[in-house]
């Protein structure tokens, strides 16, 4: 714990390093949507034509130090009219800004001197921000807007194929992304095997993806952070939103509990593929179940002008089954209790307590209704707390510091086999972990042109158990480790621990007003691992902690970039990155990962590297909006005993990725959008020879090398048209007509080999495509 004291000492010493300045005062307040009272995250506040600039935090609060006297204060946020006010300050002053929304269907609006929310306003690299409105404007699968589908149009973000769970960022694994919903971690972000995400866009206010040197307050993952913030709810009037679509319907209700002081939002969705399909099913399949549902809710109350309390939660489930014979379900539950307290105009405290649970169940029973069957359950739970203090010291320094505690409870799996006369169990005993962190960060305006974000994070992780501790002997690489001995414990025991000091550094240099250079470095560590040796993880894959046999993984990432804003409102950016990854989890060939109590014997650790170039052009205003981005990247792995001990392509390597999205606003009622996605096919390992065992052909790979082939390239075009009714009516509605996979591309999900029907000795390649035709959709959305 000596490291914790060191970090705290450094933070408490910071005030001594801040130079005394002339007579200044503090201007502070909240920035909100005038129509519904929602706070606006990362709104830009600038004084006297950008002489003093800051941004609102994740709770809509800002604080800026300015000299006494007369000033012109402006506040801007994409999609809103710029707020402007002249003030004369002689002492600390509060100024709240309520911004009015722009009519998104009007012609181009140009505000002289306005600085939009762009990457020129942030210090960190690799930051992508999306609002709920931007997500809803894109063509979507089955006409339903989706956060993860929108994220996959961002540079550096890929997946292994159609219908795949999760996403990969800059060559990292799926489990290397920290996904948080109102600060609560989420472990499976997909509905319907990856075709939809669990996040209801009607309940989401803001989405931020950090791909590079993410801020010091985030930790526990090595690739990225996806920070999703829920709406607070309309504190001015009751509002109902909903939609009826091809796959599911949704409904959200929000409104004030006490006007201007408290509000709520409740949003729910339920798919009905099973209901629509029932008339077309045969008698044996009438009782089939295949649907998902989720419920998102949040309530907040302003205890005083300085104190606000928030409570939010999510509950969702996917259910698949054939009568009582086979049933499969998985789901997430999260809860967040948050308290904001304004200690002084310069000190902002946020304290968060979170809970998260991901579980799945799998069961099989005989059709005759006997008691024979098989049940399999698994879950992972977390309990966390994190107070964070932000100190707006002066015009040059903004400090943030805090500590966090996260408790992991892993139930890797329990299987119960029941027969007429007996019952047998296979149990993977619970594992536990404590993640303790301390972080401090200073955003330092060194000169008028140079700004730095200097951070450090200390992570301490403890692996705990109250059952067995397994000790294995070393063996030949890529061979299951033999058990040496088992240490039995009957109380909670610390079996291992680690400590990582993680520096995070970013620099921004303003060459001129519309041209920015950036560079950054970050080290990150990770203590949980997804045990999956398939191309795309499934809901029944296990999360497993670092133990006395599995090291934590960690990464170093270096990136640099340039951002340019043109006179026509187009943002151009280019970034290069290099990521070095150590102690990555790998598996022996033919590893047994399911209900294996000694699964650690089948696990290996190796190293990885990824590097690339990301180019993007983006336009967020006017009749024509959209973005075009291209990513060139490579991702490699190397593990002793695997692939002849040589570097091999990771299964997430996609050399070329191109994304194009365009939105055309014709008038106030009609708009259209199109998106195109192209990506190099993912690597794969195929058999190149055949052996016969008792006359049975068994394919195998003679080279011993992984991922030497690729499946065909992926590409797809989607279109949609939105037609709104008269906005003057009380009931506002719109029809969204879309077409997914317009030219019916049969993209390969996987390639497999099977025997030729005419000659069983001949093996032929076959392609599995989850979607091979155009998918039309019609959705009716309403609001009143």
KEVOKE-405147 format. One line per field, with one value per residue (C-alpha): z, y, x; residue number from 1; residue in one letter. Coordinates in steps of 0.5 Angstrom, whole numbers, plus 2048, in hexadecimal, padded with zeros to 3 digits. Example, Ala and Ser with C-alpha at 12.3 -4.5 7.8 and 13.67 -1.06 7.14 Angstrom:
<sites>
pz: 810,80E
py: 7F7,7FE
px: 819,81B
n: 1,2
res: a,s
</sites>
This chain:
<sites>
pz: 800,800,7F9,7FB,800,7FA,7F5,7FB,7FD,7F6,7F5,7FB,7F9,7F3,7F6,7F8,7F0,7EE,7ED,7F0,7EB,7EB,7ED,7EA,7EC,7EA,7E5,7E6,7E4,7E1,7D9,7D8,7D2,7D3,7D0,7D5,7DA,7D8,7DA,7D4,7D4,7D1,7D0,7CE,7D2,7D0,7D2,7CE,7C7,7CA,7CF,7D4,7D2,7D6,7D5,7D9,7DD,7DD,7E1,7DD,7E2,7E0,7E4,7E1,7E4,7E1,7E3,7E6,7E1,7DB,7D7,7D1,7D3,7CD,7CE,7C8,7C7,7C0,7BE,7C3,7C2,7C5,7CC,7CD,7D2,7D4,7DC,7E1,7E6,7EC,7F1,7F0,7EB,7E9,7E2,7E0,7D8,7D5,7CE,7C9,7C4,7BC,7B7,7B4,7AE,7AC,7A8,7AA,7B0,7B1,7B7,7B7,7BC,7BE,7C0,7BF,7C4,7C0,7C1,7C1,7C7,7CB,7CD,7CC,7C6,7C3,7C6,7C2,7C5,7C3,7C5,7C5,7BF,7BB,7BC,7BA,7B4,7B1,7AD,7B2,7B2,7B1,7B2,7B9,7BB,7BF,7C3,7C1,7BA,7BA,7BE,7B8,7B3,7B7,7B5,7B8,7BB,7B8,7B9,7B6,7B2,7B2,7B8,7BC,7C3,7C6,7C2,7C1,7C2,7BE,7BE,7C5,7C8,7C9,7D1,7D1,7D0,7D6,7D5,7DA,7DB,7E0,7E2,7E4,7E0,7DA,7D8,7D3,7CE,7C9,7C8,7C3,7C2,7C0,7BC,7C1,7C7,7CE,7CE,7CC,7C8,7CB,7D2,7D0,7D0,7CE,7CC,7CC,7CA,7CC,7C7,7C9,7D0,7D4,7DA,7E0,7E4,7DF,7E0,7E0,7D9,7D3,7CD,7CE,7D2,7D0,7D4,7D4,7D7,7D8,7D8,7DE,7DC,7DA,7E0,7DD,7DA,7D9,7D2,7CF,7CA,7C6,7C0,7BD,7B8,7B4,7BA,7C1,7C3,7C9,7CD,7D2,7D7,7DA,7DE,7E4,7EB,7ED,7E8,7E7,7ED,7EB,7E6,7E3,7DD,7DC,7D5,7D3,7CD,7CB,7C5,7C2,7BD,7C0,7C0,7B9,7B7,7BB,7B5,7B1,7B5,7B5,7BB,7BE,7BE,7C1,7C8,7C5,7C9,7C5,7C8,7CC,7D1,7D5,7DA,7DB,7E0,7E4,7E9,7EC,7F1,7F2,7FA,7FA,7F5,7F7,7F7,7F3,7F3,7EE,7ED,7E7,7E5,7DF,7DF,7D8,7D6,7D0,7CF,7CA,7CB,7C8,7CD,7D3,7D0,7CE,7D2,7D1,7D5,7D6,7D9,7DC,7E3,7E5,7EA,7EB,7F1,7F0,7F4,7F2,7F7,7F5,7FB,7F8,7F1,7F0,7F3,7F0,7F4,7F0,7F4,7F1,7F3,7EE,7EE,7E7,7E6,7E0,7E0,7DB,7DC,7D7,7D8,7D4,7D6,7D3,7CF,7D3,7D9,7DD,7E2,7DE,7DC,7DC,7DF,7DE,7E2,7E2,7E4,7E6,7EB,7ED,7F3,7F2,7F5,7F2,7F5,7F0,7F2,7ED,7EE,7EA,7EC,7E8,7E0,7DF,7E3,7E4,7E9,7EA,7EF,7F2,7F4,7F2,7F5,7F1,7F4,7EF,7F0,7EB,7EA,7E4,7E3,7E7,7E3,7E6,7E2,7E4,7E3,7E5,7EB,7EC,7EC,7EA,7EB,7E7,7EB,7EA,7F0,7F1,7F0,7F3,7F2,7F5,7F0,7F4,7F0,7F2,7EC,7EB,7E5,7E3,7DD,7DC,7D7,7D7,7D2,7CE,7C8,7CC,7D1,7D5,7D8,7DD,7E1,7E5,7E8,7ED,7EC,7F2,7F0,7F5,7F3,7F8,7F9,7FF,7FC,7F8,7F6,7F0,7EF,7E8,7E5,7DF,7D9,7D2,7CF,7CC,7D0,7D6,7DC,7E1,7E8,7EE,7F4,7F6,7FC,800,804,808,808,804,802,7FE,7F9,7F5,7F4,7EF,7EF,7E8,7E8,7E1,7DF,7DA,7D6,7D0,7CD,7C8,7C4,7C1,7BB,7B9,7BA,7B6,7B6,7BC,7BD,7C2,7C5,7CB,7CF,7D4,7D8,7DA,7DD,7DD,7E3,7DF,7D9,7D5,7D3,7CC,7C7,7C1,7BC,7BF,7C7,7C9,7CF,7D2,7D2,7D9,7DC,7E1,7E5,7E5,7EA,7ED,7E6,7E2,7E1,7E0,7D9,7D8,7D2,7D0,7CB,7C7,7C2,7BF,7BA,7B7,7B7,7B2,7B1,7AA,7A9,7A6,7AD,7AB,7B0,7AE,7B2,7B2,7B7,7B7,7BD,7C0,7C5,7C9,7CD,7D2,7D6,7D1,7D2,7CD,7CD,7CC,7C5,7C7,7CE,7D2,7D4,7D6,7DE,7DF,7E6,7E4,7DE,7E0,7DD,7D6,7D6,7D4,7D4,7CE,7CB,7C6,7C1,7BD,7B9,7B4,7B1,7B1,7AD,7AD,7AA,7AE,7AD,7B3,7B0,7AA,7A5,7A4,7AA,7AB,7AB,7A7,7AA,7A8,7AD,7AB,7B1,7B3,7B9,7BB,7C0,7C3,7C8,7CA,7C7,7C2,7BB,7BB,7C0,7BA,7BA,7B7,7B5,7BA,7B9,7B9,7B4,7AE,7AA,7A6,7A9,7A6,7A9,7A5,7A8,7A5,7A7,7A3,7A6,7A0,7A4,7AB,7AA,7A5,7A6,7A3,7A5,7A3,7A6,7A2,7A6,7A3,7A7,7A5,7A7,7AE,7AE,7AF,7B0,7AB,7AB,7A5,7A5,7A7,7AB,7AC,7B3,7B2,7AB,7AE,7AA,7AF,7AD,7B0,7AF,7AD,7AE,7B5,7B4,7B6,7B1,7AB,7A7,7A6,7A5,79F,7A0,7A4,7A1,7A1,79F,7A3,7A2,7A5,7A5,7AA,7A9,7AF,7B0,7B1,7B7,7B9,7BB,7C2,7C0,7BC,7B9,7B3,7AE,7AD,7A7,7A6,7A3,7A6,7A1,79B,796,79A,79B,79E,7A3,7A6,7AD,7AD,7A8,7A9,7A6,7A4,7A0,799,798,792,795,79D,79C,799,79E,79B,79E,7A0,7A2,7A8,7A7,7AD,7A8,7A0,79E,79E,7A5,7A4,7AA,7AC,7B3,7B6,7BB,7BF,7C5,7C9
py: 800,805,806,809,80E,810,812,816,819,81B,81E,822,825,828,82E,830,830,834,83B,841,845,84C,84E,849,846,840,83F,839,836,830,830,82D,82B,831,82D,827,828,823,825,825,822,825,82B,831,837,83C,844,84A,846,840,844,83F,838,832,82C,82A,823,81D,820,827,82B,830,834,839,83F,845,84C,851,856,856,84F,84C,845,840,839,834,82D,829,82A,830,837,83B,83E,845,84A,850,850,855,850,853,84D,845,845,83F,83F,839,839,836,834,834,82E,830,82E,828,828,830,832,833,837,83B,83F,843,841,83B,835,82F,829,825,822,829,82A,824,822,81B,817,812,815,813,816,815,818,814,818,816,80F,80F,813,80D,807,801,7FA,7F8,800,800,805,802,804,7FF,7FF,806,805,800,806,80A,809,804,800,7F9,7F2,7EB,7EB,7EC,7EA,7EA,7EC,7F2,7F6,7F6,7FD,7FE,7F6,7F5,7EF,7F0,7EF,7F5,7FA,7FD,7FE,803,805,80A,808,801,7FC,7F8,7F1,7EF,7F5,7F1,7EE,7E9,7E6,7ED,7F0,7F5,7F8,7F8,800,803,80A,80D,80D,80F,816,815,810,811,80C,80D,809,80C,80F,80F,813,811,810,80A,803,7FB,7FB,7FB,7FD,802,805,806,80B,80B,810,810,815,819,81A,820,824,829,825,81E,81B,814,811,80A,806,800,7FC,7F6,7F2,7F6,7FC,801,806,80B,810,816,81C,820,81D,825,82A,82C,828,821,81C,815,811,80A,806,7FF,7FB,7F4,7F0,7EC,7E7,7E1,7E4,7E6,7DF,7DB,7DA,7D7,7D2,7CB,7C7,7C5,7CC,7D0,7D1,7D4,7DA,7DF,7E6,7EB,7F1,7F6,7FC,802,807,80D,812,818,81D,824,824,82B,830,82C,825,820,819,814,80D,809,802,7FD,7F6,7F2,7EA,7E6,7E0,7DA,7D3,7CE,7CC,7C9,7C5,7CA,7D1,7D6,7DD,7E3,7EA,7F0,7F4,7FA,7FF,806,80B,811,818,81E,824,82A,82C,833,836,833,82C,827,820,81A,813,80D,806,801,7FA,7F5,7EE,7EA,7E3,7DE,7D7,7D1,7CB,7C5,7C0,7BA,7BB,7B6,7BA,7B6,7B9,7B7,7BD,7C2,7C9,7CE,7D4,7DA,7E1,7E7,7EC,7F3,7F8,7FE,805,80B,812,817,81E,824,82A,830,833,839,83B,836,830,82B,825,81F,81A,814,80D,807,800,7FA,7F3,7ED,7E7,7E2,7DC,7D9,7D3,7CE,7C8,7C3,7BC,7B9,7B2,7AE,7AB,7B0,7B7,7B9,7C0,7C3,7C9,7CF,7D2,7D9,7DE,7E5,7EB,7F2,7F8,7FE,804,80B,810,818,81C,823,827,82C,832,833,838,83B,836,830,82C,826,820,81D,817,811,80B,806,7FF,7FA,7F3,7EE,7E7,7E3,7DC,7D8,7D2,7CF,7D2,7CE,7CD,7CB,7C8,7CB,7C7,7C7,7CD,7CC,7C6,7C6,7C7,7C1,7C3,7C3,7C4,7C7,7CC,7CB,7D1,7D2,7DA,7DF,7DF,7E4,7DF,7E5,7EC,7F1,7F9,7FD,804,807,80E,811,817,81B,822,826,82C,831,833,838,839,833,82F,82A,825,820,81A,815,80F,80B,804,800,7FA,7F4,7EF,7EB,7E7,7E4,7DD,7DC,7D8,7DA,7DF,7E3,7E2,7DF,7E0,7DA,7DC,7DD,7E3,7E1,7E5,7E5,7E0,7DD,7DA,7DF,7E6,7EC,7EF,7F6,7FB,801,805,80B,80F,816,81A,820,823,829,82D,830,836,832,82E,828,825,821,81C,817,813,80E,809,803,7FF,7F9,7F4,7EF,7E9,7E8,7E2,7DD,7D5,7CF,7CB,7C7,7CB,7C9,7D0,7CD,7CB,7C9,7CB,7CA,7CF,7D2,7CC,7CE,7D5,7D8,7E0,7E3,7EA,7EE,7F4,7F9,7FF,803,809,80D,812,815,81B,81D,822,823,829,82B,828,823,81F,819,816,812,80E,80A,805,801,7FD,7F7,7F2,7EC,7E7,7E3,7DD,7D8,7D2,7D5,7D5,7D3,7D9,7DE,7E4,7E3,7E7,7E8,7E6,7ED,7EF,7F3,7F7,7FC,7FE,804,807,80C,80F,815,818,81D,822,824,828,828,821,81D,81A,814,811,80C,808,803,7FF,7FB,7F7,7F2,7EB,7E8,7E3,7DC,7D5,7D0,7C8,7C7,7BF,7B9,7B3,7AD,7AA,7A3,7A5,7AC,7B2,7B7,7BE,7C1,7C7,7C4,7CB,7CC,7D3,7D8,7DC,7DC,7DC,7E2,7E1,7E6,7ED,7F0,7F6,7F8,7FE,801,806,809,80F,813,816,81A,81D,824,826,82B,825,823,81C,81C,816,813,80D,80A,806,802,7FD,7F9,7F6,7F9,7F5,7EF,7ED,7E6,7E8,7E2,7E1,7DB,7D6,7CF,7C8,7C2,7BC,7BC,7B8,7B5,7B3,7B3,7B3,7BA,7BF,7C6,7CD,7D0,7D7,7D8,7DF,7E1,7E6,7E5,7EA,7F1,7F2,7F7,7FB,800,803,808,80D,811,817,81B
px: 800,806,804,7FE,801,806,800,7FC,803,804,7FD,7FD,803,800,7FE,805,807,801,804,800,7FD,7FA,7F3,7EE,7E7,7E3,7DE,7DA,7D3,7D0,7CE,7C7,7C2,7BD,7B7,7B8,7BD,7C2,7CA,7CE,7D5,7DB,7D8,7DD,7DD,7E2,7E3,7E5,7E6,7E9,7EE,7EC,7E8,7E6,7E1,7DB,7DD,7D9,7D3,7D3,7D7,7DC,7E1,7E6,7EA,7EA,7EC,7E7,7E4,7DF,7DF,7DB,7DA,7D7,7D5,7D5,7D3,7D2,7CA,7C9,7C9,7CF,7CD,7D0,7D0,7D4,7D6,7DA,7DD,7E0,7DF,7DE,7D8,7D3,7D0,7CC,7CB,7C5,7C6,7C0,7C0,7C1,7BC,7C0,7BD,7BE,7C4,7CB,7CB,7D2,7D3,7D9,7DF,7DB,7DF,7DC,7DD,7E3,7E9,7ED,7EA,7EC,7F3,7F3,7F3,7EF,7E8,7E2,7DB,7D4,7CE,7C7,7C5,7CB,7CA,7C3,7C4,7C8,7C5,7C4,7C3,7BC,7BA,7BD,7C2,7C8,7CE,7D3,7D1,7D2,7D9,7DB,7DB,7E0,7E8,7EC,7E6,7E4,7E0,7E2,7DB,7D4,7D0,7D7,7D6,7DA,7E0,7E7,7EB,7F2,7F4,7F1,7ED,7E6,7E7,7EC,7E6,7E3,7DC,7D8,7D1,7D1,7D7,7D5,7D9,7D5,7D8,7D4,7D1,7CD,7C6,7C4,7CC,7CE,7C9,7C7,7CA,7C7,7C7,7C0,7C2,7BC,7BF,7C6,7C8,7D0,7D5,7DC,7E1,7E9,7ED,7F4,7F7,7F1,7F0,7F3,7EC,7EB,7EE,7EE,7EE,7F4,7F0,7EB,7E5,7DE,7DB,7D3,7CF,7C8,7C3,7C1,7BA,7B6,7B5,7B0,7AA,7A8,7AA,7A9,7AD,7AC,7AD,7AA,7AE,7B0,7B3,7B1,7AD,7B0,7AD,7B0,7AD,7B0,7AE,7AF,7AE,7AF,7B0,7B7,7B9,7B8,7B6,7B5,7B6,7B4,7B5,7B3,7B4,7B1,7B2,7AD,7B0,7AD,7A6,7A6,7A9,7A4,79F,7A4,7A7,7A6,7A2,7A9,7AC,7A6,7A9,7AF,7B2,7B6,7B6,7B9,7B7,7BA,7B8,7BC,7BB,7BD,7BB,7BF,7BD,7C1,7C2,7C4,7C8,7CE,7CC,7C8,7C7,7C6,7C4,7C4,7C3,7C3,7C0,7BF,7BF,7BF,7BB,7BC,7B8,7B4,7AF,7B1,7B7,7BC,7BC,7C2,7C2,7C7,7C6,7C9,7C7,7CB,7C9,7CC,7CC,7CF,7D0,7D2,7D5,7D7,7DC,7DE,7DE,7E5,7E4,7DF,7DE,7DA,7DA,7D7,7D5,7D4,7D1,7D1,7CF,7D0,7CD,7CB,7C7,7C7,7C2,7C0,7BA,7B8,7B1,7AD,7AD,7B1,7B6,7BC,7C0,7C6,7C7,7CC,7CD,7D3,7D3,7D8,7D6,7DA,7D9,7DC,7DD,7E1,7E1,7E5,7E7,7E8,7EB,7EB,7F1,7F2,7F2,7F8,7F7,7F1,7F2,7EE,7F0,7EC,7EC,7E8,7E7,7E4,7E2,7E1,7DD,7DE,7DA,7DD,7D8,7D4,7D1,7CC,7CA,7C4,7C1,7BC,7C0,7C6,7C8,7D0,7D3,7D9,7DA,7E0,7E1,7E0,7E6,7E6,7EA,7EB,7ED,7F0,7F2,7F4,7F5,7F7,7F7,7F9,7F6,7FC,7FB,803,802,7FD,7FF,801,7FC,7FE,7FA,7FF,7FC,7FE,7FA,7FC,7F8,7F9,7F5,7F4,7F2,7EE,7EB,7E8,7E8,7EE,7F5,7F8,7FF,801,808,80C,80B,80D,809,802,801,7FC,800,800,7FD,803,7FF,7F8,7F8,7F2,7EF,7E9,7E8,7E9,7F1,7F5,7F9,7FC,7FD,800,801,802,803,800,803,7FE,800,7FD,800,7FC,7FF,7FB,7FF,7FA,7F2,7F0,7F6,7F8,7FE,7FD,801,800,802,7FF,800,7FA,7F9,7F3,7F2,7EC,7EC,7E6,7E8,7E6,7EA,7E4,7E4,7DF,7DD,7D6,7D2,7D5,7DC,7DF,7E2,7E8,7EC,7F4,7F6,7FD,7FD,7FB,7FE,7FB,7FC,7FE,7FF,803,800,803,7FF,800,7FB,7F9,7F2,7F0,7EA,7E8,7E4,7DE,7DD,7E1,7E6,7EC,7F0,7F5,7F8,7FE,7FE,803,800,805,801,804,802,7FC,7F8,7F8,7F6,7F9,7F7,7F0,7F0,7EA,7E7,7E0,7DE,7E6,7E7,7EF,7EE,7F4,7F8,7F6,7F8,7FE,800,804,805,802,803,7FE,800,7FC,7FA,7F3,7F0,7E9,7E5,7DF,7DA,7D4,7D0,7CC,7C8,7CD,7D0,7D4,7DB,7E1,7E6,7EB,7F0,7F6,7F8,7FC,7FB,800,800,806,806,80B,809,804,805,80C,80E,80D,809,802,7FC,7F7,7F0,7EE,7F3,7EF,7F4,7F0,7E9,7E5,7DF,7DA,7D4,7D0,7CA,7C6,7C0,7BC,7B7,7B4,7B0,7B4,7BB,7BF,7C6,7CA,7D0,7D5,7DA,7E0,7E5,7EB,7E9,7EB,7F1,7EF,7F2,7F0,7F2,7F7,7F7,7F3,7F5,7F1,7EF,7EC,7E9,7E7,7EA,7EC,7EF,7F5,7FA,801,804,802,801,7FB,7F7,7FB,7F5,7EF,7E8,7E5,7E5,7DF,7DA,7D3,7CF,7C9,7C4,7BE,7B9,7B5,7AF,7AC,7A5,7A3,7A8,7A2,79E,79E,79F,7A6,7A7,7AC,7AC,7B3,7B4,7BA,7BE,7C4,7C9,7C6,7C9,7C8,7D0,7D1,7D6,7DA,7D9,7DE,7E1,7E0,7E2,7DD,7DD,7DB,7D4,7D7,7DE,7DE,7E6,7E6,7E5,7E2,7E2,7DB,7D9,7D5,7D1,7CC,7C9,7C9,7C3,7C1,7BD,7B7,7B5,7AF,7AF,7AA,7AC,7A8,7A9,7A4
n: 1,2,3,4,5,6,7,8,9,10,11,12,13,14,15,16,17,18,19,20,21,22,23,24,25,26,27,28,29,30,31,32,33,34,35,36,37,38,39,40,41,42,43,44,45,46,47,48,49,50,51,52,53,54,55,56,57,58,59,60,61,62,63,64,65,66,67,68,69,70,71,72,73,74,75,76,77,78,79,80,81,82,83,84,85,86,87,88,89,90,91,92,93,94,95,96,97,98,99,100,101,102,103,104,105,106,107,108,109,110,111,112,113,114,115,116,117,118,119,120,121,122,123,124,125,126,127,128,129,130,131,132,133,134,135,136,137,138,139,140,141,142,143,144,145,146,147,148,149,150,151,152,153,154,155,156,157,158,159,160,161,162,163,164,165,166,167,168,169,170,171,172,173,174,175,176,177,178,179,180,181,182,183,184,185,186,187,188,189,190,191,192,193,194,195,196,197,198,199,200,201,202,203,204,205,206,207,208,209,210,211,212,213,214,215,216,217,218,219,220,221,222,223,224,225,226,227,228,229,230,231,232,233,234,235,236,237,238,239,240,241,242,243,244,245,246,247,248,249,250,251,252,253,254,255,256,257,258,259,260,261,262,263,264,265,266,267,268,269,270,271,272,273,274,275,276,277,278,279,280,281,282,283,284,285,286,287,288,289,290,291,292,293,294,295,296,297,298,299,300,301,302,303,304,305,306,307,308,309,310,311,312,313,314,315,316,317,318,319,320,321,322,323,324,325,326,327,328,329,330,331,332,333,334,335,336,337,338,339,340,341,342,343,344,345,346,347,348,349,350,351,352,353,354,355,356,357,358,359,360,361,362,363,364,365,366,367,368,369,370,371,372,373,374,375,376,377,378,379,380,381,382,383,384,385,386,387,388,389,390,391,392,393,394,395,396,397,398,399,400,401,402,403,404,405,406,407,408,409,410,411,412,413,414,415,416,417,418,419,420,421,422,423,424,425,426,427,428,429,430,431,432,433,434,435,436,437,438,439,440,441,442,443,444,445,446,447,448,449,450,451,452,453,454,455,456,457,458,459,460,461,462,463,464,465,466,467,468,469,470,471,472,473,474,475,476,477,478,479,480,481,482,483,484,485,486,487,488,489,490,491,492,493,494,495,496,497,498,499,500,501,502,503,504,505,506,507,508,509,510,511,512,513,514,515,516,517,518,519,520,521,522,523,524,525,526,527,528,529,530,531,532,533,534,535,536,537,538,539,540,541,542,543,544,545,546,547,548,549,550,551,552,553,554,555,556,557,558,559,560,561,562,563,564,565,566,567,568,569,570,571,572,573,574,575,576,577,578,579,580,581,582,583,584,585,586,587,588,589,590,591,592,593,594,595,596,597,598,599,600,601,602,603,604,605,606,607,608,609,610,611,612,613,614,615,616,617,618,619,620,621,622,623,624,625,626,627,628,629,630,631,632,633,634,635,636,637,638,639,640,641,642,643,644,645,646,647,648,649,650,651,652,653,654,655,656,657,658,659,660,661,662,663,664,665,666,667,668,669,670,671,672,673,674,675,676,677,678,679,680,681,682,683,684,685,686,687,688,689,690,691,692,693,694,695,696,697,698,699,700,701,702,703,704,705,706,707,708,709,710,711,712,713,714,715,716,717,718,719,720,721,722,723,724,725,726,727,728,729,730,731,732,733,734,735,736,737,738,739,740,741,742,743,744,745,746,747,748,749,750,751,752,753,754,755,756,757,758,759,760,761,762,763,764,765,766,767,768,769,770,771,772,773,774,775,776,777,778,779,780,781,782,783,784
res: x,x,x,x,x,x,x,x,x,x,x,x,x,x,x,x,x,x,x,x,x,x,x,x,x,x,x,x,x,x,x,x,x,x,x,x,x,x,x,x,x,x,x,x,x,x,x,x,x,x,x,x,x,x,x,x,x,x,x,x,x,x,x,x,x,x,x,x,x,x,x,x,x,x,x,x,x,x,x,x,x,x,x,x,x,x,x,x,x,x,x,x,x,x,x,x,x,x,x,x,x,x,x,x,x,x,x,x,x,x,x,x,x,x,x,x,x,x,x,x,x,x,x,x,x,x,x,x,x,x,x,x,x,x,x,x,x,x,x,x,x,x,x,x,x,x,x,x,x,x,x,x,x,x,x,x,x,x,x,x,x,x,x,x,x,x,x,x,x,x,x,x,x,x,x,x,x,x,x,x,x,x,x,x,x,x,x,x,x,x,x,x,x,x,x,x,x,x,x,x,x,x,x,x,x,x,x,x,x,x,x,x,x,x,x,x,x,x,x,x,x,x,x,x,x,x,x,x,x,x,x,x,x,x,x,x,x,x,x,x,x,x,x,x,x,x,x,x,x,x,x,x,x,x,x,x,x,x,x,x,x,x,x,x,x,x,x,x,x,x,x,x,x,x,x,x,x,x,x,x,x,x,x,x,x,x,x,x,x,x,x,x,x,x,x,x,x,x,x,x,x,x,x,x,x,x,x,x,x,x,x,x,x,x,x,x,x,x,x,x,x,x,x,x,x,x,x,x,x,x,x,x,x,x,x,x,x,x,x,x,x,x,x,x,x,x,x,x,x,x,x,x,x,x,x,x,x,x,x,x,x,x,x,x,x,x,x,x,x,x,x,x,x,x,x,x,x,x,x,x,x,x,x,x,x,x,x,x,x,x,x,x,x,x,x,x,x,x,x,x,x,x,x,x,x,x,x,x,x,x,x,x,x,x,x,x,x,x,x,x,x,x,x,x,x,x,x,x,x,x,x,x,x,x,x,x,x,x,x,x,x,x,x,x,x,x,x,x,x,x,x,x,x,x,x,x,x,x,x,x,x,x,x,x,x,x,x,x,x,x,x,x,x,x,x,x,x,x,x,x,x,x,x,x,x,x,x,x,x,x,x,x,x,x,x,x,x,x,x,x,x,x,x,x,x,x,x,x,x,x,x,x,x,x,x,x,x,x,x,x,x,x,x,x,x,x,x,x,x,x,x,x,x,x,x,x,x,x,x,x,x,x,x,x,x,x,x,x,x,x,x,x,x,x,x,x,x,x,x,x,x,x,x,x,x,x,x,x,x,x,x,x,x,x,x,x,x,x,x,x,x,x,x,x,x,x,x,x,x,x,x,x,x,x,x,x,x,x,x,x,x,x,x,x,x,x,x,x,x,x,x,x,x,x,x,x,x,x,x,x,x,x,x,x,x,x,x,x,x,x,x,x,x,x,x,x,x,x,x,x,x,x,x,x,x,x,x,x,x,x,x,x,x,x,x,x,x,x,x,x,x,x,x,x,x,x,x,x,x,x,x,x,x,x,x,x,x,x,x,x,x,x,x,x,x,x,x,x,x,x,x,x,x,x,x,x,x,x,x,x,x,x,x,x,x,x,x,x,x,x,x,x,x,x,x,x,x,x,x,x,x,x,x,x,x,x,x,x,x,x,x,x,x,x,x,x,x,x,x,x,x,x,x,x,x,x,x,x,x,x,x,x,x,x,x,x,x,x,x,x,x,x,x,x,x,x,x,x,x,x,x,x,x,x,x,x,x,x,x,x,x,x,x,x
</sites>
